[in-house]
């Protein structure tokens, strides 16, 4: 069974960013989280929705030439 709730370090690893960046996204509300006791977790489905909502970056002229 897939883990349903992820720690900030697990989210950071999945996204390829630092834990500080994950905590910043949680704090500013761009990445929803839930409180469990004294800790915060990110629901797997919220992380997946966050990634789906990211806008693709525009193609650079180098990519268009390929």
N, C-alpha and C positions, 0 to 999 in steps of 0.2 A: 504494500500500500504506500502510495506517495505521501510524504509528509505534508500536512495541511497548513501548519503554521511555521513560518520561517523566522529565524533570528536575523538581526541586522547583518551579522557576518555572512550568513548564508545568502541573503539578498545581495549583498555587495559582491560576493563571488559570482553569483548568477548573472549580474549585470556588468561585471568587470569594472566596478568603481570601488571607492574606499568606503569603509563603514561611516566615516564622517559625512560623506555625500548622502548615504542612505538616511542617516539621522536628520540631515538637513531637509531631505525630501519629506520625511515623516513630519518634522516640525512645521514645515510650510504648508502641509496638507496635500501636496501633490501625490504622495503615496500613502494610502490609507493604512492604518494599523489598529490592532486591538490590544487592550490591556489585559494581561494575565498575571494576577498577583502584583508583584513589583516589577514586572518586565513588560516589554512591548513586543508583539509579533506581527508579522505581515502575513495575511492569508494568501496562499498560493494563487487563488483566483484573482485577488486584487493585484498581485504582481503581474500576472499574465495580462490582465486588462490594462495595466499601466503601460506595458510594453506594446500592446496592440495600439494604444492611443498615441504612441510617439510618431511624430511626422517624419517621413523619410527625408534624408538630406537631399538637396538638389544635386543632380549629376554635375560633376566638374567637366570642363572641356576635354580633359584627358580621358575620362570614361566614355564620353560620347564618340571620341575618335577611334576607340577600340572596337 
